[in-house]
Amino acid sequence: MKEPRTYEQAHQQTEWRATMHTELEALGKNQTLEVVPLPKGNSEDMIFDVKQYLDDLFTIKDLGIAKYFLGLEIARSPQGIAITQTKYITDKLQDVALSQAKTVTTPLPSGIKFTVEAGNALTNLESYRRLIGRLLYLSFTRPDILHAAQHSASSYNTLAKNIRMQPHMY
């Protein structure tokens, strides 16, 4: 049986109606559902009224359509929405003086192992930890770099020395 994509499609199939009924009964029995009538109309005037009410109640400002949110660039087109982190990554590379770094298709080649040569004590552990945090943030939003970020963080986050990572193939 093909899973319906809309309520109308689900409502036409007996099995789905029975499933919806069972779910709604369970929610009612647990007192976690309260059915209320839908508001009448959906005009722009109603939306304006809600915004005005919230504006009177709270100090808020409608900033319009988002272009950036939490480091993500949001681009809209008739084909859909595209989300990129190009600006966030560029800003972070500039912060750590790596703006001239070249991109690669895989962030960490398979079979690579790093060795660490300890140096002088780090003068600013905070900036190093911030860099690791940024890598971890990127790994949550970009699964393709998860392995490299996790490897860097777990291998070197506790070191209090300047390090030079030497890749060695094994």
Residue, then its C-alpha position, 0 to 999 in steps of 0.5 A: m500500500k502506498e503511503p498517502r501524501t495529503y490528508e485528502q488521500a489518507h481520508q479516502q483509504t479505509e485503513w488510514r481512516a481507521t488508523m487516524h481514528t485510533e490515534l485521535e482516540a488515544l490522544g483524547k483518552n490521554q487528555t492530550l488533545e483538545v479539538v477546537p474549531l478552525p478560525k474563520g477566514n485566512s485573509e491578509d487582514m487577519i494575519f495583519d491583525v495577529k501581527q499587530y496584536l503580538d506587536d502590542l503585546f510584545t516588543i517584536k519586529d517583523l524583519g521580513i523574509a530571512k536571508y541568513f539564520l544561524g550562519l545559514e544563507i537562505a536563497r529562495s527561487p521559484q524552484g524552491i529554497a536553497i540553504t548554504q553555509t558559504k558565508y559562515i565558513t568563509d567568515k570562520l576561515q578568515d577568523v583563523a587566517l585560513s582564507q587562502a585554504k583550498t577546498v577538497t572533495t573529501p575533507l579527510p581522505s580515508g586511511i589517514k592518521f595524524t601524529v602530533e608534534a608537541g610545541n610550546a604551550l598555547t597562549n590562547l586555549e579559548s580560540y582553539r576551543r572556539l575553532i573546535g566548537r565551530l568545526l563541531y557545529l559545521s559537522f552537525t549541519r554538514p554530515d559530509i565533514l562529520h568524520a574530519a571534525q570529530h577526529s580533530a576534536s577528539s584527538y586534539n581538544t585536550l592538548a594544551k600545546n601548539i600542535r602541527m598535524q602531520p598526515h601519515m598514510y598507513 
